[in-house]
Amino acid sequence: MVPSLVDAIVEHAARAEEAAAPRYSIAGELLRERREAGVTGLERATAGTPWA
């Protein structure tokens, strides 16, 4: 569930980065983490749980 949710947020944020994903917003941080590391902290934190 978490990867699907993060995918949707990042996809939306990437469309209109300045409007949809300002720095330090949840969308902005997920987008930044995904671009830098390929995986977000939220995804790492929930790996191996029922939410993954």
BAKOLMI-206518 format. One record per atom (N, C-alpha, C, CB): residue in one letter; residue number from 0; atom name; x negated, y negated, z negated. Coordinates in pm, 1 decimal. Glycine has a CB too. Example, Ala and Ser with C-alpha at 12.3 -4.5 7.8 and 13.67 -1.06 7.14 Angstrom:
! BAKOLMI-206518
aa:i:at:east:north:up
A:0:N:-1319.0:569.0:-780.0;
A:0:CA:-1230.0:450.0:-780.0;
A:0:C:-1320.0:330.0:-780.0;
A:0:CB:-1130.8:447.3:-904.6;
S:1:N:-1285.0:225.0:-708.0;
S:1:CA:-1367.0:106.0:-714.0;
S:1:C:-1290.0:-3.0:-787.0;
S:1:CB:-1408.4:59.8:-572.5;
//
This chain:
! BAKOLMI-206518
aa:i:at:east:north:up
M:0:N:-80.7:118.6:0.0;
M:0:CA:0.0:0.0:0.0;
M:0:C:-86.2:-126.7:0.0;
M:0:CB:92.5:1.1:-119.2;
V:1:N:-188.5:-130.4:-83.2;
V:1:CA:-273.6:-249.6:-90.8;
V:1:C:-342.0:-279.0:42.5;
V:1:CB:-378.8:-232.2:-200.1;
P:2:N:-403.6:-180.1:109.0;
P:2:CA:-466.9:-211.1:237.5;
P:2:C:-367.5:-267.6:340.3;
P:2:CB:-532.8:-85.9:293.7;
S:3:N:-246.8:-216.1:343.4;
S:3:CA:-145.9:-267.1:437.1;
S:3:C:-108.4:-410.8:404.6;
S:3:CB:-20.8:-178.8:434.7;
L:4:N:-92.8:-439.3:277.2;
L:4:CA:-58.9:-574.7:234.4;
L:4:C:-172.9:-671.7:266.3;
L:4:CB:-27.4:-576.9:83.8;
V:5:N:-295.3:-632.5:236.4;
V:5:CA:-411.6:-717.4:265.2;
V:5:C:-425.2:-737.7:415.6;
V:5:CB:-541.3:-655.0:207.2;
D:6:N:-405.1:-631.8:494.0;
D:6:CA:-411.1:-644.6:640.7;
D:6:C:-312.9:-750.5:690.0;
D:6:CB:-380.7:-509.0:708.3;
A:7:N:-189.7:-746.6:640.8;
A:7:CA:-87.5:-842.3:684.1;
A:7:C:-123.5:-984.9:642.9;
A:7:CB:49.0:-804.1:626.0;
I:8:N:-172.3:-1002.7:521.8;
I:8:CA:-209.7:-1136.1:473.9;
I:8:C:-326.3:-1190.8:555.2;
I:8:CB:-246.5:-1132.0:324.0;
V:9:N:-427.4:-1108.0:577.2;
V:9:CA:-545.9:-1151.6:652.0;
V:9:C:-509.3:-1182.5:797.2;
V:9:CB:-656.2:-1043.4:646.6;
E:10:N:-425.3:-1101.6:857.0;
E:10:CA:-383.0:-1126.3:995.7;
E:10:C:-310.7:-1259.7:1006.6;
E:10:CB:-291.8:-1012.6:1046.1;
H:11:N:-221.0:-1286.8:914.6;
H:11:CA:-148.6:-1413.6:915.7;
H:11:C:-243.4:-1531.3:889.5;
H:11:CB:-36.0:-1411.4:810.9;
A:12:N:-330.9:-1515.4:793.6;
A:12:CA:-424.4:-1622.4:758.2;
A:12:C:-518.4:-1655.8:872.5;
A:12:CB:-504.8:-1583.4:635.8;
A:13:N:-559.0:-1555.4:948.4;
A:13:CA:-653.3:-1577.9:1057.9;
A:13:C:-590.3:-1655.6:1173.2;
A:13:CB:-706.5:-1445.2:1108.9;
R:14:N:-458.3:-1651.0:1185.4;
R:14:CA:-390.2:-1721.2:1294.7;
R:14:C:-401.7:-1872.6:1282.7;
R:14:CB:-244.0:-1681.7:1298.5;
A:15:N:-384.3:-1924.1:1164.4;
A:15:CA:-389.2:-2068.6:1142.1;
A:15:C:-464.6:-2091.5:1011.7;
A:15:CB:-244.5:-2132.2:1137.1;
E:16:N:-593.8:-2068.7:1018.0;
E:16:CA:-676.4:-2064.2:897.7;
E:16:C:-662.0:-2185.9:807.0;
E:16:CB:-818.9:-2049.7:936.7;
E:17:N:-669.9:-2305.1:860.6;
E:17:CA:-664.7:-2423.6:774.6;
E:17:C:-527.3:-2443.9:713.0;
E:17:CB:-703.8:-2547.0:853.4;
A:18:N:-421.8:-2412.7:787.7;
A:18:CA:-286.0:-2431.6:736.0;
A:18:C:-240.9:-2315.7:648.0;
A:18:CB:-188.5:-2448.9:850.8;
A:19:N:-272.5:-2193.7:688.9;
A:19:CA:-220.6:-2075.5:619.3;
A:19:C:-314.0:-2021.9:512.4;
A:19:CB:-192.5:-1967.1:718.2;
A:20:N:-440.7:-2059.2:518.8;
A:20:CA:-537.5:-1999.5:426.5;
A:20:C:-640.7:-2099.1:377.5;
A:20:CB:-607.3:-1883.7:492.8;
P:21:N:-597.6:-2200.6:302.9;
P:21:CA:-697.5:-2293.2:250.0;
P:21:C:-791.0:-2223.3:151.4;
P:21:CB:-629.0:-2412.1:182.1;
R:22:N:-910.1:-2273.9:140.2;
R:22:CA:-1010.5:-2218.1:49.6;
R:22:C:-952.9:-2207.1:-91.3;
R:22:CB:-1138.7:-2305.2:49.2;
Y:23:N:-984.3:-2100.0:-157.5;
Y:23:CA:-943.5:-2069.5:-294.2;
Y:23:C:-796.2:-2028.2:-308.0;
Y:23:CB:-969.5:-2188.6:-380.9;
S:24:N:-723.7:-2022.2:-196.3;
S:24:CA:-589.5:-1962.9:-202.4;
S:24:C:-607.6:-1811.3:-191.1;
S:24:CB:-494.1:-2019.3:-87.2;
I:25:N:-507.1:-1735.5:-226.4;
I:25:CA:-519.1:-1589.5:-217.0;
I:25:C:-548.6:-1549.9:-73.2;
I:25:CB:-389.7:-1519.5:-267.1;
A:26:N:-473.3:-1605.4:20.3;
A:26:CA:-494.1:-1571.0:161.6;
A:26:C:-634.4:-1611.5:206.8;
A:26:CB:-387.6:-1639.6:250.5;
G:27:N:-677.8:-1729.9:167.4;
G:27:CA:-811.2:-1776.8:206.4;
G:27:C:-922.6:-1689.8:152.1;
G:27:CB:-831.6:-1918.1:159.8;
E:28:N:-908.7:-1648.8:26.9;
E:28:CA:-1012.1:-1563.9:-33.4;
E:28:C:-1012.2:-1423.3:25.8;
E:28:CB:-992.1:-1556.0:-184.2;
L:29:N:-894.2:-1366.3:51.4;
L:29:CA:-889.1:-1234.4:114.3;
L:29:C:-951.2:-1239.2:254.0;
L:29:CB:-743.4:-1183.8:122.2;
L:30:N:-921.2:-1344.0:328.6;
L:30:CA:-978.9:-1360.2:461.9;
L:30:C:-1130.0:-1372.9:453.8;
L:30:CB:-919.2:-1482.6:531.9;
R:31:N:-1179.4:-1454.0:361.5;
R:31:CA:-1324.5:-1473.0:346.3;
R:31:C:-1392.2:-1341.2:307.6;
R:31:CB:-1354.4:-1581.7:239.8;
E:32:N:-1336.6:-1272.1:210.4;
E:32:CA:-1396.1:-1144.9:167.2;
E:32:C:-1395.8:-1042.1:279.4;
E:32:CB:-1321.0:-1089.5:46.1;
R:33:N:-1287.5:-1034.5:353.5;
R:33:CA:-1278.2:-937.2:462.0;
R:33:C:-1381.5:-968.4:569.4;
R:33:CB:-1136.6:-936.1:522.4;
R:34:N:-1400.7:-1095.6:600.5;
R:34:CA:-1499.0:-1134.3:702.6;
R:34:C:-1642.3:-1108.1:654.6;
R:34:CB:-1482.2:-1283.0:739.2;
E:35:N:-1668.6:-1136.0:528.7;
E:35:CA:-1804.8:-1120.7:476.5;
E:35:C:-1842.9:-976.1:450.6;
E:35:CB:-1819.9:-1199.0:349.5;
A:36:N:-1753.6:-899.0:392.2;
A:36:CA:-1789.7:-763.9:348.1;
A:36:C:-1712.7:-652.9:418.7;
A:36:CB:-1767.9:-752.2:200.9;
G:37:N:-1607.6:-689.0:491.6;
G:37:CA:-1528.0:-587.6:558.2;
G:37:C:-1423.7:-523.8:468.4;
G:37:CB:-1617.0:-482.4:612.5;
V:38:N:-1432.8:-549.9:339.8;
V:38:CA:-1337.0:-498.9:241.5;
V:38:C:-1324.6:-603.5:131.9;
V:38:CB:-1381.8:-359.3:182.9;
T:39:N:-1206.7:-614.3:73.5;
T:39:CA:-1184.4:-715.3:-29.5;
T:39:C:-1203.0:-656.2:-168.9;
T:39:CB:-1044.1:-775.2:-15.9;
G:40:N:-1219.3:-742.8:-265.2;
G:40:CA:-1229.4:-698.6:-404.3;
G:40:C:-1102.3:-629.0:-449.5;
G:40:CB:-1259.1:-816.8:-495.6;
L:41:N:-989.1:-675.7:-402.0;
L:41:CA:-862.0:-612.5:-435.5;
L:41:C:-857.5:-469.2:-383.3;
L:41:CB:-745.0:-693.6:-378.2;
E:42:N:-905.3:-449.6:-261.3;
E:42:CA:-908.3:-314.5:-204.3;
E:42:C:-1004.9:-224.8:-281.3;
E:42:CB:-948.1:-319.7:-55.8;
R:43:N:-1120.4:-277.9:-317.9;
R:43:CA:-1217.4:-198.9:-397.1;
R:43:C:-1161.1:-163.3:-534.0;
R:43:CB:-1349.6:-276.7:-414.0;
A:44:N:-1094.2:-259.4:-596.6;
A:44:CA:-1041.2:-238.6:-730.5;
A:44:C:-928.9:-135.2:-734.8;
A:44:CB:-991.7:-368.9:-785.9;
T:45:N:-856.1:-122.8:-626.1;
T:45:CA:-743.1:-29.8:-624.7;
T:45:C:-774.0:102.7:-555.5;
T:45:CB:-625.9:-94.4:-557.3;
A:46:N:-895.5:117.9:-502.8;
A:46:CA:-931.7:243.7:-436.5;
A:46:C:-920.4:357.9:-536.3;
A:46:CB:-1075.7:236.7:-377.3;
G:47:N:-860.3:466.0:-492.1;
G:47:CA:-846.8:582.4:-579.0;
G:47:C:-729.6:574.8:-675.9;
G:47:CB:-972.1:601.1:-656.0;
T:48:N:-647.3:472.9:-664.6;
T:48:CA:-528.2:460.3:-748.9;
T:48:C:-405.5:487.4:-662.4;
T:48:CB:-519.8:318.4:-815.7;
P:49:N:-290.5:503.8:-723.1;
P:49:CA:-168.9:524.3:-644.0;
P:49:C:-137.9:407.0:-550.1;
P:49:CB:-51.3:547.1:-736.6;
W:50:N:-194.3:289.0:-578.1;
W:50:CA:-169.1:171.7:-494.0;
W:50:C:-251.4:171.8:-367.0;
W:50:CB:-197.2:46.0:-571.0;
A:51:N:-351.6:256.1:-358.5;
A:51:CA:-443.2:256.1:-243.3;
A:51:C:-382.2:313.9:-119.9;
A:51:CB:-567.0:331.7:-275.4;
//
